[in-house]
Amino acid sequence: MPRLSSVTHGIYCRTLSNHTPCDTHFRFNRCRGEHLSLQRDISRAVYALADDARRFREDLARNPEPSREEYRTAAKIHAKLAATGLQPVMARSGRGVIAEVGPRNRPVVVLRSDIDALRMQDERNVPYRSRVDGVHHGCGHDVMTAGLVHAAGILADIDKHGPGLPNRVRMVFQPAEEVAEGAQQMIREDGVLDNAVAAIGAHSWPRIRAGKYGVLDGRIQTSHHGVELILRGPGGHSSVPTPTTDLIRVGSKFSTALLEGMEEFARGMGPEAQPAFAYGKAGGGESRNVLPTKFTFNGTLRYGDVEEFRKAPERLRSLAADFAAHAGFSDYELNIDSAVPPVINTCADKVAEALTAGRGPKVVVREFDMPKGGDDMAFFGTGVDDIPGAPWIHYTQVGVVPKGRPLGEHPYLHTETFDADPSAAGHAAYHYAVMGATRFDYPRDRGKSREMAL
């Protein structure tokens, strides 16, 4: 990776006139003879590294690894960071990476990217299509990972050759986001929230144009539970099905009753509070003429309203008991995972100001269709067990839609054709580098973020 000082032709230099150090907020640029903000310097460096960021992202896209298997991905990240002069360390799991830069006597700003892919087919017709059957970066984690890797090199160069960083910066490459395990594991085992004043994450967003950033205050992701409905029966020949032995038939009614029941509870709620309950997986049986002895539905339940979300598990259990009693079917099991809390942004104005300083006000979008997904980035704000979260947290939505394509027509997340504009990794790098170069101090009320999220 080229050094920032060489890329920007002496931005971090002494002025030609008096050989005194440049002001820390503005650097003298020999090529253009004008003073530019640090954020604009970062933007110039990112453009110079854009091709390298794109190639790194494409390598991750061709070689995706699903949750709990991110060993190659972690090794590639580790090697790339080490090549910049950083001293990265592997997470205890062997599937995540941590690197730090900046003054040790300052609070820590955590820059976090998730690195896992999804178990699904990649049906894109692109040179970097997945080579791994049944695994695809359909959530865009490859883009954010490439962005953070290249931001790390820029931040290291600012620290070594430039004005220095205002905070200690900890870059966290987190595995297992898609199964909501990685954040809690790295917080507990690797201490990634130690002395953290801020936690900044980013995600690909297919409803914002590439080169723009979605910045919202307050809730940006929903709370969510994993839901598993298991039905059991004696099985038998398909020629003699009954309402209690045909698990596929009873299961379709059972699963639908839960969906419709939760929709009924939600009537009258505002649009932001509306739940999103859906099944993503269902299966059982081995042969078309043999009734299965077990059939399972797996899905997620998401709520925008925190109070309603707290009531959701008991409501689901009540609906299941009512259906079972009415249908005369008792051999079922309803499992509801522990909740992932909502991601609640607490420093949107600061993030927007920093991003616009280098690229102008049009790069920040403050109104857009808010995602209803959930993300274990939330634990960086709420903390885990007795480990406190960071008081300042922001989860930026990085645009990935190519120029000229209508926003509503771009393939959505978790689809076989989801993709990101080739420039998106560079735009993610700009976001991470700018946030790493932004000063964060503890607020007067250090418990505010945790209280809001809980």
N, C-alpha and C positions, 0 to 999 in steps of 0.2 A: 504494500500500500504506500503511495507517495506521501512524503511528509507534507503537512499542511503548509509549512513555511515555504517549501519549494513550489507547491501548487499555486499559492497565492502571490508568488513573486515578491516576497519580502514584506508581507502585510505585518508580520510580527518582527519589527525592525526598529532601529533608531531613526529618528527623522534626519533627513539629509542636511537640514539647516543648522542644527545645533547639537546633534548626536546625543540628545537626551531621550530617555525612554518615552515611547508613545503613551498617550493617555489610555487607561485600561478599557475605556468604553469605545474608543475609536482608534483605528489603526491607519497608518499612512500607507497608501498604495502607490508604489512607484510607477506602475503602468498607467494609472489614470489620473494621478496627481490630485486625489481627493481623499477626504477622510470618510471611512465607511464604518458602520456599526459592527460590533463583533458578530451579530447575527448575520449580517450580509457577508462578512468574511466566511462564516461557516457555509452559507449558501453557495458561495463560489467554490469552496473546497468540495462540497457535495457534488456539484456538477462535474468537477474534474474526476471524481471517483465513481461517477454514475455507471460506467460500463463495467467496472469491477463489481459493483454491488449487484448489477443485473446478472452477471455471470454466476456469482455466488448463489443468488436466489434460484437460478435455473438449475444449478447442481443439486440444491436441496429438493427442488420440484421433481427432478428425475429420480431421486433416491429417497423418497419419503419413508418415514418410520412412524408407525402408530404409537399411541400412548403405551407407556411401560416398556418400549423397545427402542428408545432414541439414542442408542450407543454410537452409531456412526455419526449421526448429526452432532452429538456433543463433541466427538473427537474432531470433526471438521471445524467447529466453532473454536475449540480450544487451540487448534493449530493456527487458525487465522489470527486470533488475538495475540498469541505468542509471537507471531511474525511482526506485529506492530511494536513489540518491545514491552507489552504488558506481561504480567505474571498471573495468568488465569489459573484457577483451581477447579477441579471436578467436584461436583456435588457428591455427597456420600453415596447416593444411589448409583453414581457412575453415568447418569443420564442427563445431568444438568451442568451448567458452567457458571462460575462467578468470577468477575474481574473488577478491580478497583483502581481508581486513579484520583489524584487531587490531595489537598492538605488533610492530614490525619487529625488535626485539631478542630475540624469543623463537622457539624452534623452531616449525616449521609443522605444523599438523594439517590433513591433506588430507581434505576431504569430497567423495566422488566419486559421481556418478550417471551411468549410461549413458543415451543418448537415442535410440537407433535403434529402428526397428520391423522387423517381419518381412514377408517376401514371402509372404503368405497372405491368404485372404479373411476379411473380417469379417462374420460371420453373426449378430451380436447385434441384437436388436430394441430399440435404445435411441436416444435423440435424438442422441447423440454418436457414432453408428456412423461408421466410416471413409468418407470421401468419395472416397478414392483406391482405385480398383479393384486388388485383388490386394495390398494393403498393410494391415497390421493391427498394432496394439500388443498382440500376443498374448503378450508376455512382461512386460507391466506397466511398461515403462520410462517411459511417460507419467506414471505415478503417482509414481515416485521423482523424476523430473525436476521436476514441480510442487512436490513436497515440498522439494527442495533450493533451488529458486528462492525460496520463501517463508521458508525458514529463513535464507537470506542476508539478507533484509530485517530479520528479528528480530535476527540477530547484529550487523548494522550499527548497529541502534538501541541494543543493549546497549553496543557499543563507544563510541558517540557520546554517549548520554544516560544510560547506566547505569554499573555498576561497572567496565566494561571487560572485555576478554577475557583469559584466562590465556595464550593462545598466539596466534601469527599463524595465521589460518584461511584456507586456500586452497580455494575451491570449484571443483571440476573437473567439467565437463559433457562427458562423453566419447562420441564417436561410435564406430560400427563395433565394438561389442562382439560382435554376433552372428557376425561373421566373424573374431573374435579378432585384430583389428588395432589398434583404437583406443588401447588402454592403452599398448602399446609405442611407438606413434607419438607420443603426447603426452609420454611420459616422455623419449624421445630428442629430440624437436623443440621442445617447449615447457617443458621443465624442471619438470614438475609435482611431481617428487619432491625438488627441491632443498631441503635443510635440513629434510626431513620427519621428524618424530618419530613420527607416527601417520598411518594411512590408514584411514578409516572409510567403508564403503559400505553399501548397503542394496538389498534386492530384494523385490518382491512375492512372497508365498508363499501359495498357495491351499489350504493345510492348517492355517492358523492364522486365528483369528477377527480381524476388523478391530478395531483398538484394542489389539492385543497384539503382542509382539515376540519372535521366536525368537532366543535368545542361546545359543550353544554355544561351548565351548572346543575348540581343536584343529581338525581338518579339517572344513570346512563344505561344500566343493565338491570334486568329483573332478578328477583329471588327465584330459586328453582329447587324442586325436589325431583329425584329420580323415582319412578313408580314402576313396580313389577306386580302383575297379576298372574298367579299360577292356578290353573284348574287341573284337577285330577279325576280320573274315572276308571272303570274296569276295562274299557276298550271293548273290542268285539268286531264282528263282521259288519261291513258297511251296508249289508242288505237288511239289517235289523236295528237301525238307529232308534234311540229314544231320547226324550228331552234331557235326560241326565247322563246318558252315555255318549252322546254326540258332542264332544267337547268343543268342536269348531263352531257348531251352531249355538250352543249355549254361551260360548265365549264371545261370539259376535254380539249377542244381546247384552251380555254382562258388561263388556268393555264399552259398548255404546251407552248403556245406562249410566255409567260413571261420567262419560263425556257430557251427556245431556244434563245430568244432575248438577255438574259444576257450572254449566252454562246458565242453568236456572238460578243458581245462587248469585251469579254475576249480574243478573238483570238490574238495571238502574245504576250500575257503577259507571264512572267516567271512562273515557277511552284509554287513559293512561293506566287505570287500575284494572282493566279487563284481564282476566287470566288467559293463558294460552296453554291448553292441555291437549296433547296429541301423543299417539303411539308411533314409534319409529321402527319397531321390530315386533314380529309375531311369528310363532312357529311351534310345530309339534307334529308328530307322526312320521312314519317312514314309508308308507305305501298308500296308494289311492283307494284300496279296498279294505283297509284296516283302520278302525277307529282308534285314534291315539289315546294313550293312558295319561298323557300330560300335554297341556297346551299353555303357552306362556305369551303374555303381552308385556312389552317394555316401552315406557314412554317417559315424558317429562311434564311436570306441572309448573308453570311459571306465573307469578303474580307481580304486578307493578305496585300494588298497595301492600305495604309491609304488614299492617294489622290483619288484613284479609288473608295474607299468606300464612300467618301464624295459625289461623283457624283451618287451613286447607287439609292437613292430614286427618283431623278428626271428622271433617265433612266427608272426605273420601271413604273413610272406614264406615261411617254411618250409611252412606249410599250403598256400599257393598253389602252390608248386613241386610238392608231393606230388600235389595234385589234377590239375595240368596234365600231369604225367607219367603218371598213371593213366588220364586221359581222352584222352590223345593230342592235347592242345590246347596249343599253345605261343604263340599270338599274343595275349598279354595283357600288361597293364601294371598294376602295383600301386603306387599313390602314397600315401605316408603323411606327412601334414603334421608339421612340428615340433610338439613337445608344448606344451600349455598346462599349467603346473603346478597343483597343487591350491591352493585358498584355505585357509590355515591361520590360524585366529583365535588371537591371543596375548594378548588382554586382555578376555575375556568377563566376568569378575567386575566389572571397572571399568565396563564398559558397562551391565551389569545394575544396578549400584548407582546409576548416574547416571539411568537411565530410571525406576527405581522411586521415586527421590527426589521426582519431581514428580507421579506418578500412582499410587503405591502398588505393593506387591509383586505384585499379581495381573496387572499388565500384561506381565510378563516370563515367557516360557515357556522352561524349560530342558530339557525333553524333548519331542521331536516327531520326526516322520518326516523324516529329514535328506535334503535334495535330492541327487540323483546328477548333477545338471548340472555343467557346468564354466563358468568365467567368467574373463575376462582381468583381473579385479580382482586375481587372483593375482600379477600382475607388480608391483603396488604393494607387495607384501610381499617378493618375491624380488629385485626390481630387474631391470634390463635391461643386458646387456653389463657395463660397469664402473661402472654407476650403481647405488648401493646402494638396497635397498628400505627401507621404514619398519620400525623394530623392533616397533612396536605396530600391529596390523592387526585389524580386525573387520568381518565381513560379516553384517549383521543381516538376518534374515528378517522382513519387515513383513507382518502379517496383512491379508488382503483379503476374507475370507469374511463376507458379511452376517449379521447377527443372525438366528437362526431357521433358517438353512440348515445341514443336516448337513455337517460338514467334508469328509467323503469324497465328497460329491455336487457340490461346486463344480467347475466346469470347470477343467481343468488348464492349465498353461502351454503355449504353442505350439499351442493349439487355436483353432478359428474362433469359439468362443463364450466364450473366457476374458474375464473382466471383473473389476473390483474394486469393492468397496463405495464409494459416493460420499465417505465420510469418510476413505478410505485416504490420500489426498494430504495431508490435515491431520495424520494420524498420522505419516506420513513426515517432515513438516516438524518435528514435535516431536522425533523421533529425531535428525535432523540438527542442529537448533538446540541441543539438550542436549549432543550430542557436541562441537559447536563451542565450547560454554561450559565444557567439562571440561578440567582441566589435565592435560597429558601431559608427562613428562620422559623423557629418555633412560635406558634401563635400564643397569645396570652392564655387562652383557654385551650390547653393541650388535649382535653378530652372531647372536644366538639365533634371531630370526625367520627370517633367511635360511637358516641351517643346517637348521632344522626343515622348511622348504618344499622344500629341495633334497634 
